Amino acid sequence: MLSGNALGRQTTEPVPTVTEPSFPRRWAQWWWSRSDARSTAVLFSTSGALPLPALALLSADFLKPGALPSLLVVWVCTVISFVSTLVMGRLTDRAFAMLGFLGMTGIAVAAYLVTDPAAARAIVTLLSAIPAIAAMASTPRVVAWSTTYAILLASLVSVAEATSFSAALVACGVGVTVIVLPVFMVAALRLSLERAVTRAAHLAEIDPLTGLLNRRGFYARTARILIDAAHAETEIGCALIDIDHFKSINDKRGHASGDAVLVDTVDVMNEMIPSGSLTARLGGEEFIILTMVDSVDEWTDIVERIRREVEKSTDVTISIGAVSAPVLIDRGSGDSTETIIDQLSTAADRMLYKAKSGGRNLVISESMPRCRLFVAQTRS
């Protein structure tokens, strides 16, 4: 019961406030929604050359005599690259190659125009930026092209500025190292990351106990085998396999024994399953097989051999529900891959239930009507 004070006091819930993101945060969100790391790196690399005309005007002896017009041309090209990247956002390989060609040419010209050898060497090192940026996300062809062009430009500037043959050799060697080493490091890191991502994606689709595909990995590959069956004018066979009395094995002998039974059963299945089949562990003690067969009779013989071999080679038995159906590609009103797999697995599950009800350690199979697989029309 509420007291008088409680009845007379009005409580108000605090109103949540929504903080408006700051302008830099909004700009960053906008930029990353339409760009990537490669384009961002191009912006940073080109922005460093924007103050060049100011430096030339502040120091009269910064450039060789009569070099200011040429430097202004380089500066205009740099501005074009900067603005183009800002407008386009995510660059295509072709756009990046064109801007890279423009940028590296401008760097080499700027290095040649300055009078101070130390400044020239510093500018030449900027040639390594474009190949390193290319190694982040470009094709191997673009990476190779940009690296080769950067080495050529660095060598030309080094030879032009060298006071002796030995100095030219040293400058060219250093230039090649400065350019190639960052490219190698970025490319190696990229390859390592790609391999890690590929491995992680692979592991995400594999059942760690049995080594079979899991449900996710299985459904990711079903479209291909359905299309192959349609092109080969064969039937698609689907079987659901369940280990008999598996729960009692876990209850009486422990989960470690249950895991060993699963592994042993899968080893036998793998020896008997036709090559090119999709096999997955759907969960617990239930497995699914999808393969191309000529008829339901052939499919029944295959799964019957699997059942007999499991009974012979392990201390458990299995029940199998099997179905098969012809597959026809229908580019108009066919069913999706998911719908067809659902139809096949549902029918196989009914057969599995009959096998379980019939005493287990059985194979029950049936033929299904033709499946019509929708495949979108590809443009030539």
Stockholm file with secondary structure:
# STOCKHOLM 1.0

chainA/1-380         MLSGNALGRQTTEPVPTVTEPSFPRRWAQWWWSRSDARSTAVLFSTSGALPLPALALLSADFLKPGALPSLLVVWVCTVISFVSTLVMGRLTDRAFAMLGFLGMTGIAVAAYLVTDPAAARAIVTLLSAIPAIAAMASTPRVVAWSTTYAILLASLVSVAEATSFSAALVACGVGVTVIVLPVFMVAALRLSLERAVTRAAHLAEIDPLTGLLNRRGFYARTARILIDAAHAETEIGCALIDIDHFKSINDKRGHASGDAVLVDTVDVMNEMIPSGSLTARLGGEEFIILTMVDSVDEWTDIVERIRREVEKSTDVTISIGAVSAPVLIDRGSGDSTETIIDQLSTAADRMLYKAKSGGRNLVISESMPRCRLFVAQTRS
#=GR chainA/1-380 SS CCCHHHHHCCCCCCCCCCCCCCHHHHHHHHHHHHCCHHHHHHHHHHHTTTTHHHHHHHCGGGBCTTCHHHHHHHHHHHHHHHHHHHHHCSCCHHHHHHHHHHHHHHHHHHHHHBSCHHHHHHHHHGGGHHHHHHHHHSCHHHHHHHHHHHHHHHHHHHHHHCSSHHHHHHHHHHHHHHHHHHHHHHHHHHHHHHHHHHHHHHHHTBCTTTCSBCHHHHHHHHHHHHHHHHHHTCEEEEEEEEETTHHHHHHHHCHHHHHHHHHHHHHHHHHHSCTTCEEEEEETTEEEEEEEESCHHHHHHHHHHHHHHHHHHSSCCEEEEEEEEEEEEETTTCBCHHHHHHHHHHHHHHHHHHHHHTTSSCEEEEECCCEEEECCCCCC
#=GC SS_cons         CCCHHHHHCCCCCCCCCCCCCCHHHHHHHHHHHHCCHHHHHHHHHHHTTTTHHHHHHHCGGGBCTTCHHHHHHHHHHHHHHHHHHHHHCSCCHHHHHHHHHHHHHHHHHHHHHBSCHHHHHHHHHGGGHHHHHHHHHSCHHHHHHHHHHHHHHHHHHHHHHCSSHHHHHHHHHHHHHHHHHHHHHHHHHHHHHHHHHHHHHHHHTBCTTTCSBCHHHHHHHHHHHHHHHHHHTCEEEEEEEEETTHHHHHHHHCHHHHHHHHHHHHHHHHHHSCTTCEEEEEETTEEEEEEEESCHHHHHHHHHHHHHHHHHHSSCCEEEEEEEEEEEEETTTCBCHHHHHHHHHHHHHHHHHHHHHTTSSCEEEEECCCEEEECCCCCC
//
